[in-house]
Amino acid sequence: MPQHSHHARLLREIADALDTELQPTDDALTPHPDTLDVISNRHTKRRQLNYAVPEVLQLQRRIRRYSADHGTPHGDIVTVALDIWLRTKGYPPNLTPPKGGRATRQ
């Protein structure tokens, strides 16, 4: 008879990891605490993100207006919005740095 305790332990570890990553919030648009930590760190390296977006949605104007009204930098608005969307689709970032370095960039 095969021993299944090893597999059962691995499944419990996976379930625990998923529970900690996918904690539901009252508001689906609440930024993840890890994301807030990253964007609040002034030493976080940043790179440009350029994509063509439909002009009719007036995204650039709306981002500028929100930034002016709330004092949130443009890049942080885009970062939080994309991070929330990607996390809800099942694509969280890998914020664990590899041995001897920084978090992975993909």
Secondary structure, DSSP 8 states (H G I E B T S, - for coil): ----HHHHHHHHHHHHHHHHH----SSTT---HHHHHHHH-TT-----------GGG-HHHHHHHHHHHH---HHHHHHHHHHHHHHHTT-----S--TTS-----
